[in-house]
Amino acid sequence: MSQEELDNAKPWDLLNNKNYTTSKIRGERYETCLGCESLFKLTRTCKECGCFMSLKTWLKDAHCPLDKWGIAE
């Protein structure tokens, strides 16, 4: 995905399942987040990017702002 496409992403893009990664990759990402000091545990949001990590970890083209995990292949 190009930088322009990433910059112009819309919320309804989440409804397209081609944008999702596998359960295995999502699980690995989320486990990393659960152990991270930047996760606000009450809401499961990242203090760095403000995202809800229970959702962001499903997105194929998402990445951790602390480089703890990257875009899924």
mmCIF file of the N, C-alpha and C atoms, coordinates in Angstrom:
data_MODEL
# 
_entry.id   MODEL 
# 
loop_
_atom_site.group_PDB 
_atom_site.id 
_atom_site.type_symbol 
_atom_site.label_atom_id 
_atom_site.label_alt_id 
_atom_site.label_comp_id 
_atom_site.label_asym_id 
_atom_site.label_entity_id 
_atom_site.label_seq_id 
_atom_site.pdbx_PDB_ins_code 
_atom_site.Cartn_x 
_atom_site.Cartn_y 
_atom_site.Cartn_z 
_atom_site.occupancy 
_atom_site.B_iso_or_equiv 
_atom_site.pdbx_formal_charge 
_atom_site.auth_seq_id 
_atom_site.auth_comp_id 
_atom_site.auth_asym_id 
_atom_site.auth_atom_id 
_atom_site.pdbx_PDB_model_num 
ATOM 1   N N  . MET A 1 1  ? 0.847   -1.167  0.000  1.00 0.00 ? 1  MET A N  1 
ATOM 2   C CA . MET A 1 1  ? 0.000   0.000   0.000  1.00 0.00 ? 1  MET A CA 1 
ATOM 3   C C  . MET A 1 1  ? 0.896   1.235   0.000  1.00 0.00 ? 1  MET A C  1 
ATOM 4   N N  . SER A 1 2  ? 0.581   2.179   -0.836 1.00 0.00 ? 2  SER A N  1 
ATOM 5   C CA . SER A 1 2  ? 1.397   3.391   -0.952 1.00 0.00 ? 2  SER A CA 1 
ATOM 6   C C  . SER A 1 2  ? 1.156   4.320   0.236  1.00 0.00 ? 2  SER A C  1 
ATOM 7   N N  . GLN A 1 3  ? 2.072   5.257   0.448  1.00 0.00 ? 3  GLN A N  1 
ATOM 8   C CA . GLN A 1 3  ? 1.911   6.234   1.530  1.00 0.00 ? 3  GLN A CA 1 
ATOM 9   C C  . GLN A 1 3  ? 0.664   7.078   1.304  1.00 0.00 ? 3  GLN A C  1 
ATOM 10  N N  . GLU A 1 4  ? 0.378   7.408   0.065  1.00 0.00 ? 4  GLU A N  1 
ATOM 11  C CA . GLU A 1 4  ? -0.822  8.194   -0.245 1.00 0.00 ? 4  GLU A CA 1 
ATOM 12  C C  . GLU A 1 4  ? -2.085  7.435   0.154  1.00 0.00 ? 4  GLU A C  1 
ATOM 13  N N  . GLU A 1 5  ? -2.127  6.129   -0.147 1.00 0.00 ? 5  GLU A N  1 
ATOM 14  C CA . GLU A 1 5  ? -3.277  5.319   0.238  1.00 0.00 ? 5  GLU A CA 1 
ATOM 15  C C  . GLU A 1 5  ? -3.417  5.247   1.756  1.00 0.00 ? 5  GLU A C  1 
ATOM 16  N N  . LEU A 1 6  ? -2.293  5.101   2.458  1.00 0.00 ? 6  LEU A N  1 
ATOM 17  C CA . LEU A 1 6  ? -2.332  5.063   3.918  1.00 0.00 ? 6  LEU A CA 1 
ATOM 18  C C  . LEU A 1 6  ? -2.825  6.394   4.485  1.00 0.00 ? 6  LEU A C  1 
ATOM 19  N N  . ASP A 1 7  ? -2.362  7.493   3.916  1.00 0.00 ? 7  ASP A N  1 
ATOM 20  C CA . ASP A 1 7  ? -2.759  8.822   4.389  1.00 0.00 ? 7  ASP A CA 1 
ATOM 21  C C  . ASP A 1 7  ? -4.233  9.114   4.120  1.00 0.00 ? 7  ASP A C  1 
ATOM 22  N N  . ASN A 1 8  ? -4.785  8.497   3.092  1.00 0.00 ? 8  ASN A N  1 
ATOM 23  C CA . ASN A 1 8  ? -6.174  8.748   2.712  1.00 0.00 ? 8  ASN A CA 1 
ATOM 24  C C  . ASN A 1 8  ? -7.129  7.652   3.161  1.00 0.00 ? 8  ASN A C  1 
ATOM 25  N N  . ALA A 1 9  ? -6.695  6.803   4.075  1.00 0.00 ? 9  ALA A N  1 
ATOM 26  C CA . ALA A 1 9  ? -7.537  5.716   4.572  1.00 0.00 ? 9  ALA A CA 1 
ATOM 27  C C  . ALA A 1 9  ? -8.770  6.284   5.275  1.00 0.00 ? 9  ALA A C  1 
ATOM 28  N N  . LYS A 1 10 ? -9.881  5.622   5.104  1.00 0.00 ? 10 LYS A N  1 
ATOM 29  C CA . LYS A 1 10 ? -11.153 6.024   5.708  1.00 0.00 ? 10 LYS A CA 1 
ATOM 30  C C  . LYS A 1 10 ? -11.603 4.926   6.677  1.00 0.00 ? 10 LYS A C  1 
ATOM 31  N N  . PRO A 1 11 ? -12.410 5.275   7.682  1.00 0.00 ? 11 PRO A N  1 
ATOM 32  C CA . PRO A 1 11 ? -12.866 4.271   8.649  1.00 0.00 ? 11 PRO A CA 1 
ATOM 33  C C  . PRO A 1 11 ? -13.567 3.069   8.008  1.00 0.00 ? 11 PRO A C  1 
ATOM 34  N N  . TRP A 1 12 ? -14.315 3.288   6.935  1.00 0.00 ? 12 TRP A N  1 
ATOM 35  C CA . TRP A 1 12 ? -15.034 2.180   6.307  1.00 0.00 ? 12 TRP A CA 1 
ATOM 36  C C  . TRP A 1 12 ? -14.096 1.218   5.576  1.00 0.00 ? 12 TRP A C  1 
ATOM 37  N N  . ASP A 1 13 ? -12.830 1.600   5.410  1.00 0.00 ? 13 ASP A N  1 
ATOM 38  C CA . ASP A 1 13 ? -11.860 0.676   4.832  1.00 0.00 ? 13 ASP A CA 1 
ATOM 39  C C  . ASP A 1 13 ? -11.680 -0.550  5.732  1.00 0.00 ? 13 ASP A C  1 
ATOM 40  N N  . LEU A 1 14 ? -11.993 -0.402  7.012  1.00 0.00 ? 14 LEU A N  1 
ATOM 41  C CA . LEU A 1 14 ? -11.886 -1.524  7.947  1.00 0.00 ? 14 LEU A CA 1 
ATOM 42  C C  . LEU A 1 14 ? -12.879 -2.631  7.632  1.00 0.00 ? 14 LEU A C  1 
ATOM 43  N N  . LEU A 1 15 ? -13.954 -2.308  6.917  1.00 0.00 ? 15 LEU A N  1 
ATOM 44  C CA . LEU A 1 15 ? -14.977 -3.299  6.598  1.00 0.00 ? 15 LEU A CA 1 
ATOM 45  C C  . LEU A 1 15 ? -14.544 -4.270  5.501  1.00 0.00 ? 15 LEU A C  1 
ATOM 46  N N  . ASN A 1 16 ? -13.491 -3.951  4.804  1.00 0.00 ? 16 ASN A N  1 
ATOM 47  C CA . ASN A 1 16 ? -12.989 -4.800  3.734  1.00 0.00 ? 16 ASN A CA 1 
ATOM 48  C C  . ASN A 1 16 ? -12.044 -5.837  4.335  1.00 0.00 ? 16 ASN A C  1 
ATOM 49  N N  . ASN A 1 17 ? -12.431 -7.122  4.298  1.00 0.00 ? 17 ASN A N  1 
ATOM 50  C CA . ASN A 1 17 ? -11.627 -8.148  4.974  1.00 0.00 ? 17 ASN A CA 1 
ATOM 51  C C  . ASN A 1 17 ? -10.279 -8.407  4.325  1.00 0.00 ? 17 ASN A C  1 
ATOM 52  N N  . LYS A 1 18 ? -10.007 -7.845  3.157  1.00 0.00 ? 18 LYS A N  1 
ATOM 53  C CA . LYS A 1 18 ? -8.670  -7.997  2.571  1.00 0.00 ? 18 LYS A CA 1 
ATOM 54  C C  . LYS A 1 18 ? -7.638  -7.190  3.353  1.00 0.00 ? 18 LYS A C  1 
ATOM 55  N N  . ASN A 1 19 ? -8.115  -6.302  4.214  1.00 0.00 ? 19 ASN A N  1 
ATOM 56  C CA . ASN A 1 19 ? -7.242  -5.473  5.033  1.00 0.00 ? 19 ASN A CA 1 
ATOM 57  C C  . ASN A 1 19 ? -6.834  -6.151  6.346  1.00 0.00 ? 19 ASN A C  1 
ATOM 58  N N  . TYR A 1 20 ? -7.351  -7.351  6.605  1.00 0.00 ? 20 TYR A N  1 
ATOM 59  C CA . TYR A 1 20 ? -7.075  -8.037  7.864  1.00 0.00 ? 20 TYR A CA 1 
ATOM 60  C C  . TYR A 1 20 ? -5.964  -9.070  7.717  1.00 0.00 ? 20 TYR A C  1 
ATOM 61  N N  . THR A 1 21 ? -5.252  -9.297  8.815  1.00 0.00 ? 21 THR A N  1 
ATOM 62  C CA . THR A 1 21 ? -4.212  -10.305 8.855  1.00 0.00 ? 21 THR A CA 1 
ATOM 63  C C  . THR A 1 21 ? -4.784  -11.601 9.435  1.00 0.00 ? 21 THR A C  1 
ATOM 64  N N  . THR A 1 22 ? -3.953  -12.607 9.621  1.00 0.00 ? 22 THR A N  1 
ATOM 65  C CA . THR A 1 22 ? -4.414  -13.892 10.154 1.00 0.00 ? 22 THR A CA 1 
ATOM 66  C C  . THR A 1 22 ? -4.579  -13.826 11.670 1.00 0.00 ? 22 THR A C  1 
ATOM 67  N N  . SER A 1 23 ? -5.319  -14.756 12.215 1.00 0.00 ? 23 SER A N  1 
ATOM 68  C CA . SER A 1 23 ? -5.506  -14.847 13.664 1.00 0.00 ? 23 SER A CA 1 
ATOM 69  C C  . SER A 1 23 ? -4.173  -15.047 14.378 1.00 0.00 ? 23 SER A C  1 
ATOM 70  N N  . LYS A 1 24 ? -3.292  -15.820 13.774 1.00 0.00 ? 24 LYS A N  1 
ATOM 71  C CA . LYS A 1 24 ? -1.988  -16.094 14.381 1.00 0.00 ? 24 LYS A CA 1 
ATOM 72  C C  . LYS A 1 24 ? -1.158  -14.810 14.508 1.00 0.00 ? 24 LYS A C  1 
ATOM 73  N N  . ILE A 1 25 ? -1.059  -14.053 13.426 1.00 0.00 ? 25 ILE A N  1 
ATOM 74  C CA . ILE A 1 25 ? -0.295  -12.804 13.450 1.00 0.00 ? 25 ILE A CA 1 
ATOM 75  C C  . ILE A 1 25 ? -0.950  -11.807 14.407 1.00 0.00 ? 25 ILE A C  1 
ATOM 76  N N  . ARG A 1 26 ? -2.261  -11.714 14.357 1.00 0.00 ? 26 ARG A N  1 
ATOM 77  C CA . ARG A 1 26 ? -2.971  -10.811 15.262 1.00 0.00 ? 26 ARG A CA 1 
ATOM 78  C C  . ARG A 1 26 ? -2.678  -11.187 16.708 1.00 0.00 ? 26 ARG A C  1 
ATOM 79  N N  . GLY A 1 27 ? -2.721  -12.470 17.027 1.00 0.00 ? 27 GLY A N  1 
ATOM 80  C CA . GLY A 1 27 ? -2.451  -12.920 18.387 1.00 0.00 ? 27 GLY A CA 1 
ATOM 81  C C  . GLY A 1 27 ? -1.049  -12.571 18.855 1.00 0.00 ? 27 GLY A C  1 
ATOM 82  N N  . GLU A 1 28 ? -0.070  -12.749 17.980 1.00 0.00 ? 28 GLU A N  1 
ATOM 83  C CA . GLU A 1 28 ? 1.322   -12.420 18.312 1.00 0.00 ? 28 GLU A CA 1 
ATOM 84  C C  . GLU A 1 28 ? 1.473   -10.922 18.564 1.00 0.00 ? 28 GLU A C  1 
ATOM 85  N N  . ARG A 1 29 ? 0.851   -10.122 17.716 1.00 0.00 ? 29 ARG A N  1 
ATOM 86  C CA . ARG A 1 29 ? 0.912   -8.670  17.877 1.00 0.00 ? 29 ARG A CA 1 
ATOM 87  C C  . ARG A 1 29 ? 0.270   -8.254  19.202 1.00 0.00 ? 29 ARG A C  1 
ATOM 88  N N  . TYR A 1 30 ? -0.916  -8.780  19.466 1.00 0.00 ? 30 TYR A N  1 
ATOM 89  C CA . TYR A 1 30 ? -1.667  -8.382  20.650 1.00 0.00 ? 30 TYR A CA 1 
ATOM 90  C C  . TYR A 1 30 ? -0.951  -8.804  21.935 1.00 0.00 ? 30 TYR A C  1 
ATOM 91  N N  . GLU A 1 31 ? -0.338  -9.971  21.931 1.00 0.00 ? 31 GLU A N  1 
ATOM 92  C CA . GLU A 1 31 ? 0.442   -10.413 23.094 1.00 0.00 ? 31 GLU A CA 1 
ATOM 93  C C  . GLU A 1 31 ? 1.599   -9.450  23.353 1.00 0.00 ? 31 GLU A C  1 
ATOM 94  N N  . THR A 1 32 ? 2.233   -8.988  22.290 1.00 0.00 ? 32 THR A N  1 
ATOM 95  C CA . THR A 1 32 ? 3.303   -7.991  22.422 1.00 0.00 ? 32 THR A CA 1 
ATOM 96  C C  . THR A 1 32 ? 2.751   -6.722  23.063 1.00 0.00 ? 32 THR A C  1 
ATOM 97  N N  . CYS A 1 33 ? 1.602   -6.285  22.607 1.00 0.00 ? 33 CYS A N  1 
ATOM 98  C CA . CYS A 1 33 ? 0.987   -5.068  23.148 1.00 0.00 ? 33 CYS A CA 1 
ATOM 99  C C  . CYS A 1 33 ? 0.616   -5.241  24.622 1.00 0.00 ? 33 CYS A C  1 
ATOM 100 N N  . LEU A 1 34 ? 0.082   -6.396  24.970 1.00 0.00 ? 34 LEU A N  1 
ATOM 101 C CA . LEU A 1 34 ? -0.323  -6.625  26.354 1.00 0.00 ? 34 LEU A CA 1 
ATOM 102 C C  . LEU A 1 34 ? 0.859   -6.554  27.316 1.00 0.00 ? 34 LEU A C  1 
ATOM 103 N N  . GLY A 1 35 ? 2.054   -6.848  26.833 1.00 0.00 ? 35 GLY A N  1 
ATOM 104 C CA . GLY A 1 35 ? 3.243   -6.776  27.664 1.00 0.00 ? 35 GLY A CA 1 
ATOM 105 C C  . GLY A 1 35 ? 3.985   -5.450  27.578 1.00 0.00 ? 35 GLY A C  1 
ATOM 106 N N  . CYS A 1 36 ? 3.443   -4.514  26.834 1.00 0.00 ? 36 CYS A N  1 
ATOM 107 C CA . CYS A 1 36 ? 4.125   -3.238  26.598 1.00 0.00 ? 36 CYS A CA 1 
ATOM 108 C C  . CYS A 1 36 ? 3.752   -2.196  27.657 1.00 0.00 ? 36 CYS A C  1 
ATOM 109 N N  . GLU A 1 37 ? 4.747   -1.447  28.076 1.00 0.00 ? 37 GLU A N  1 
ATOM 110 C CA . GLU A 1 37 ? 4.542   -0.385  29.064 1.00 0.00 ? 37 GLU A CA 1 
ATOM 111 C C  . GLU A 1 37 ? 3.737   0.796   28.511 1.00 0.00 ? 37 GLU A C  1 
ATOM 112 N N  . SER A 1 38 ? 3.592   0.886   27.207 1.00 0.00 ? 38 SER A N  1 
ATOM 113 C CA . SER A 1 38 ? 2.832   1.982   26.597 1.00 0.00 ? 38 SER A CA 1 
ATOM 114 C C  . SER A 1 38 ? 1.358   1.649   26.385 1.00 0.00 ? 38 SER A C  1 
ATOM 115 N N  . LEU A 1 39 ? 0.929   0.471   26.809 1.00 0.00 ? 39 LEU A N  1 
ATOM 116 C CA . LEU A 1 39 ? -0.480  0.109   26.681 1.00 0.00 ? 39 LEU A CA 1 
ATOM 117 C C  . LEU A 1 39 ? -1.226  0.582   27.918 1.00 0.00 ? 39 LEU A C  1 
ATOM 118 N N  . PHE A 1 40 ? -2.273  1.377   27.708 1.00 0.00 ? 40 PHE A N  1 
ATOM 119 C CA . PHE A 1 40 ? -3.152  1.776   28.803 1.00 0.00 ? 40 PHE A CA 1 
ATOM 120 C C  . PHE A 1 40 ? -4.143  0.629   28.973 1.00 0.00 ? 40 PHE A C  1 
ATOM 121 N N  . LYS A 1 41 ? -3.916  -0.187  29.981 1.00 0.00 ? 41 LYS A N  1 
ATOM 122 C CA . LYS A 1 41 ? -4.606  -1.466  30.115 1.00 0.00 ? 41 LYS A CA 1 
ATOM 123 C C  . LYS A 1 41 ? -6.122  -1.340  30.274 1.00 0.00 ? 41 LYS A C  1 
ATOM 124 N N  . LEU A 1 42 ? -6.593  -0.283  30.936 1.00 0.00 ? 42 LEU A N  1 
ATOM 125 C CA . LEU A 1 42 ? -8.022  -0.124  31.174 1.00 0.00 ? 42 LEU A CA 1 
ATOM 126 C C  . LEU A 1 42 ? -8.819  -0.087  29.869 1.00 0.00 ? 42 LEU A C  1 
ATOM 127 N N  . THR A 1 43 ? -8.314  0.665   28.895 1.00 0.00 ? 43 THR A N  1 
ATOM 128 C CA . THR A 1 43 ? -9.031  0.806   27.618 1.00 0.00 ? 43 THR A CA 1 
ATOM 129 C C  . THR A 1 43 ? -8.376  0.041   26.475 1.00 0.00 ? 43 THR A C  1 
ATOM 130 N N  . ARG A 1 44 ? -7.218  -0.571  26.748 1.00 0.00 ? 44 ARG A N  1 
ATOM 131 C CA . ARG A 1 44 ? -6.441  -1.299  25.739 1.00 0.00 ? 44 ARG A CA 1 
ATOM 132 C C  . ARG A 1 44 ? -6.033  -0.382  24.584 1.00 0.00 ? 44 ARG A C  1 
ATOM 133 N N  . THR A 1 45 ? -5.705  0.874   24.925 1.00 0.00 ? 45 THR A N  1 
ATOM 134 C CA . THR A 1 45 ? -5.241  1.828   23.927 1.00 0.00 ? 45 THR A CA 1 
ATOM 135 C C  . THR A 1 45 ? -3.743  2.068   24.098 1.00 0.00 ? 45 THR A C  1 
ATOM 136 N N  . CYS A 1 46 ? -3.109  2.387   23.000 1.00 0.00 ? 46 CYS A N  1 
ATOM 137 C CA . CYS A 1 46 ? -1.678  2.662   23.001 1.00 0.00 ? 46 CYS A CA 1 
ATOM 138 C C  . CYS A 1 46 ? -1.442  4.121   23.370 1.00 0.00 ? 46 CYS A C  1 
ATOM 139 N N  . LYS A 1 47 ? -0.553  4.364   24.325 1.00 0.00 ? 47 LYS A N  1 
ATOM 140 C CA . LYS A 1 47 ? -0.227  5.726   24.739 1.00 0.00 ? 47 LYS A CA 1 
ATOM 141 C C  . LYS A 1 47 ? 0.576   6.465   23.664 1.00 0.00 ? 47 LYS A C  1 
ATOM 142 N N  . GLU A 1 48 ? 1.194   5.732   22.746 1.00 0.00 ? 48 GLU A N  1 
ATOM 143 C CA . GLU A 1 48 ? 2.003   6.344   21.688 1.00 0.00 ? 48 GLU A CA 1 
ATOM 144 C C  . GLU A 1 48 ? 1.152   6.813   20.514 1.00 0.00 ? 48 GLU A C  1 
ATOM 145 N N  . CYS A 1 49 ? 0.257   5.947   20.026 1.00 0.00 ? 49 CYS A N  1 
ATOM 146 C CA . CYS A 1 49 ? -0.524  6.286   18.829 1.00 0.00 ? 49 CYS A CA 1 
ATOM 147 C C  . CYS A 1 49 ? -2.001  6.548   19.107 1.00 0.00 ? 49 CYS A C  1 
ATOM 148 N N  . GLY A 1 50 ? -2.481  6.156   20.293 1.00 0.00 ? 50 GLY A N  1 
ATOM 149 C CA . GLY A 1 50 ? -3.875  6.386   20.652 1.00 0.00 ? 50 GLY A CA 1 
ATOM 150 C C  . GLY A 1 50 ? -4.852  5.355   20.108 1.00 0.00 ? 50 GLY A C  1 
ATOM 151 N N  . CYS A 1 51 ? -4.353  4.337   19.429 1.00 0.00 ? 51 CYS A N  1 
ATOM 152 C CA . CYS A 1 51 ? -5.224  3.333   18.810 1.00 0.00 ? 51 CYS A CA 1 
ATOM 153 C C  . CYS A 1 51 ? -5.734  2.308   19.821 1.00 0.00 ? 51 CYS A C  1 
ATOM 154 N N  . PHE A 1 52 ? -6.907  1.747   19.528 1.00 0.00 ? 52 PHE A N  1 
ATOM 155 C CA . PHE A 1 52 ? -7.426  0.612   20.276 1.00 0.00 ? 52 PHE A CA 1 
ATOM 156 C C  . PHE A 1 52 ? -6.722  -0.627  19.732 1.00 0.00 ? 52 PHE A C  1 
ATOM 157 N N  . MET A 1 53 ? -5.846  -1.191  20.523 1.00 0.00 ? 53 MET A N  1 
ATOM 158 C CA . MET A 1 53 ? -4.979  -2.253  20.030 1.00 0.00 ? 53 MET A CA 1 
ATOM 159 C C  . MET A 1 53 ? -5.717  -3.558  19.757 1.00 0.00 ? 53 MET A C  1 
ATOM 160 N N  . SER A 1 54 ? -6.843  -3.795  20.408 1.00 0.00 ? 54 SER A N  1 
ATOM 161 C CA . SER A 1 54 ? -7.612  -4.996  20.104 1.00 0.00 ? 54 SER A CA 1 
ATOM 162 C C  . SER A 1 54 ? -8.127  -4.958  18.665 1.00 0.00 ? 54 SER A C  1 
ATOM 163 N N  . LEU A 1 55 ? -8.215  -3.770  18.083 1.00 0.00 ? 55 LEU A N  1 
ATOM 164 C CA . LEU A 1 55 ? -8.632  -3.619  16.683 1.00 0.00 ? 55 LEU A CA 1 
ATOM 165 C C  . LEU A 1 55 ? -7.445  -3.428  15.744 1.00 0.00 ? 55 LEU A C  1 
ATOM 166 N N  . LYS A 1 56 ? -6.518  -2.573  16.130 1.00 0.00 ? 56 LYS A N  1 
ATOM 167 C CA . LYS A 1 56 ? -5.380  -2.271  15.254 1.00 0.00 ? 56 LYS A CA 1 
ATOM 168 C C  . LYS A 1 56 ? -4.555  -3.509  14.926 1.00 0.00 ? 56 LYS A C  1 
ATOM 169 N N  . THR A 1 57 ? -4.421  -4.427  15.872 1.00 0.00 ? 57 THR A N  1 
ATOM 170 C CA . THR A 1 57 ? -3.607  -5.620  15.641 1.00 0.00 ? 57 THR A CA 1 
ATOM 171 C C  . THR A 1 57 ? -4.176  -6.521  14.554 1.00 0.00 ? 57 THR A C  1 
ATOM 172 N N  . TRP A 1 58 ? -5.426  -6.347  14.181 1.00 0.00 ? 58 TRP A N  1 
ATOM 173 C CA . TRP A 1 58 ? -6.025  -7.112  13.082 1.00 0.00 ? 58 TRP A CA 1 
ATOM 174 C C  . TRP A 1 58 ? -5.652  -6.551  11.710 1.00 0.00 ? 58 TRP A C  1 
ATOM 175 N N  . LEU A 1 59 ? -5.269  -5.293  11.640 1.00 0.00 ? 59 LEU A N  1 
ATOM 176 C CA . LEU A 1 59 ? -5.047  -4.642  10.346 1.00 0.00 ? 59 LEU A CA 1 
ATOM 177 C C  . LEU A 1 59 ? -3.701  -5.019  9.737  1.00 0.00 ? 59 LEU A C  1 
ATOM 178 N N  . LYS A 1 60 ? -3.751  -5.557  8.542  1.00 0.00 ? 60 LYS A N  1 
ATOM 179 C CA . LYS A 1 60 ? -2.563  -6.052  7.852  1.00 0.00 ? 60 LYS A CA 1 
ATOM 180 C C  . LYS A 1 60 ? -1.505  -4.970  7.676  1.00 0.00 ? 60 LYS A C  1 
ATOM 181 N N  . ASP A 1 61 ? -1.901  -3.774  7.334  1.00 0.00 ? 61 ASP A N  1 
ATOM 182 C CA . ASP A 1 61 ? -0.951  -2.704  7.036  1.00 0.00 ? 61 ASP A CA 1 
ATOM 183 C C  . ASP A 1 61 ? -0.607  -1.836  8.246  1.00 0.00 ? 61 ASP A C  1 
ATOM 184 N N  . ALA A 1 62 ? -1.033  -2.239  9.435  1.00 0.00 ? 62 ALA A N  1 
ATOM 185 C CA . ALA A 1 62 ? -0.722  -1.484  10.650 1.00 0.00 ? 62 ALA A CA 1 
ATOM 186 C C  . ALA A 1 62 ? 0.679   -1.838  11.146 1.00 0.00 ? 62 ALA A C  1 
ATOM 187 N N  . HIS A 1 63 ? 1.238   -0.937  11.952 1.00 0.00 ? 63 HIS A N  1 
ATOM 188 C CA . HIS A 1 63 ? 2.536   -1.213  12.562 1.00 0.00 ? 63 HIS A CA 1 
ATOM 189 C C  . HIS A 1 63 ? 2.597   -0.532  13.933 1.00 0.00 ? 63 HIS A C  1 
ATOM 190 N N  . CYS A 1 64 ? 3.458   -0.999  14.765 1.00 0.00 ? 64 CYS A N  1 
ATOM 191 C CA . CYS A 1 64 ? 3.658   -0.460  16.104 1.00 0.00 ? 64 CYS A CA 1 
ATOM 192 C C  . CYS A 1 64 ? 4.519   0.807   16.008 1.00 0.00 ? 64 CYS A C  1 
ATOM 193 N N  . PRO A 1 65 ? 4.126   1.899   16.679 1.00 0.00 ? 65 PRO A N  1 
ATOM 194 C CA . PRO A 1 65 ? 4.936   3.109   16.625 1.00 0.00 ? 65 PRO A CA 1 
ATOM 195 C C  . PRO A 1 65 ? 6.273   2.949   17.350 1.00 0.00 ? 65 PRO A C  1 
ATOM 196 N N  . LEU A 1 66 ? 6.409   1.912   18.162 1.00 0.00 ? 66 LEU A N  1 
ATOM 197 C CA . LEU A 1 66 ? 7.670   1.632   18.864 1.00 0.00 ? 66 LEU A CA 1 
ATOM 198 C C  . LEU A 1 66 ? 8.480   0.545   18.156 1.00 0.00 ? 66 LEU A C  1 
ATOM 199 N N  . ASP A 1 67 ? 8.035   0.153   16.967 1.00 0.00 ? 67 ASP A N  1 
ATOM 200 C CA . ASP A 1 67 ? 8.676   -0.882  16.142 1.00 0.00 ? 67 ASP A CA 1 
ATOM 201 C C  . ASP A 1 67 ? 8.776   -2.232  16.840 1.00 0.00 ? 67 ASP A C  1 
ATOM 202 N N  . LYS A 1 68 ? 7.756   -2.572  17.632 1.00 0.00 ? 68 LYS A N  1 
ATOM 203 C CA . LYS A 1 68 ? 7.743   -3.884  18.288 1.00 0.00 ? 68 LYS A CA 1 
ATOM 204 C C  . LYS A 1 68 ? 7.124   -4.940  17.370 1.00 0.00 ? 68 LYS A C  1 
ATOM 205 N N  . TRP A 1 69 ? 6.343   -4.511  16.378 1.00 0.00 ? 69 TRP A N  1 
ATOM 206 C CA . TRP A 1 69 ? 5.828   -5.375  15.320 1.00 0.00 ? 69 TRP A CA 1 
ATOM 207 C C  . TRP A 1 69 ? 5.531   -4.498  14.112 1.00 0.00 ? 69 TRP A C  1 
ATOM 208 N N  . GLY A 1 70 ? 5.524   -5.123  12.928 1.00 0.00 ? 70 GLY A N  1 
ATOM 209 C CA . GLY A 1 70 ? 5.379   -4.360  11.694 1.00 0.00 ? 70 GLY A CA 1 
ATOM 210 C C  . GLY A 1 70 ? 4.266   -4.835  10.812 1.00 0.00 ? 70 GLY A C  1 
ATOM 211 N N  . ILE A 1 71 ? 4.241   -4.339  9.600  1.00 0.00 ? 71 ILE A N  1 
ATOM 212 C CA . ILE A 1 71 ? 3.227   -4.679  8.606  1.00 0.00 ? 71 ILE A CA 1 
ATOM 213 C C  . ILE A 1 71 ? 3.325   -6.171  8.283  1.00 0.00 ? 71 ILE A C  1 
ATOM 214 N N  . ALA A 1 72 ? 2.164   -6.834  8.222  1.00 0.00 ? 72 ALA A N  1 
ATOM 215 C CA . ALA A 1 72 ? 2.096   -8.270  7.929  1.00 0.00 ? 72 ALA A CA 1 
ATOM 216 C C  . ALA A 1 72 ? 2.345   -8.507  6.442  1.00 0.00 ? 72 ALA A C  1 
ATOM 217 N N  . GLU A 1 73 ? 3.011   -9.582  6.155  1.00 0.00 ? 73 GLU A N  1 
ATOM 218 C CA . GLU A 1 73 ? 3.282   -9.976  4.746  1.00 0.00 ? 73 GLU A CA 1 
ATOM 219 C C  . GLU A 1 73 ? 2.042   -10.497 4.094  1.00 0.00 ? 73 GLU A C  1 
# 
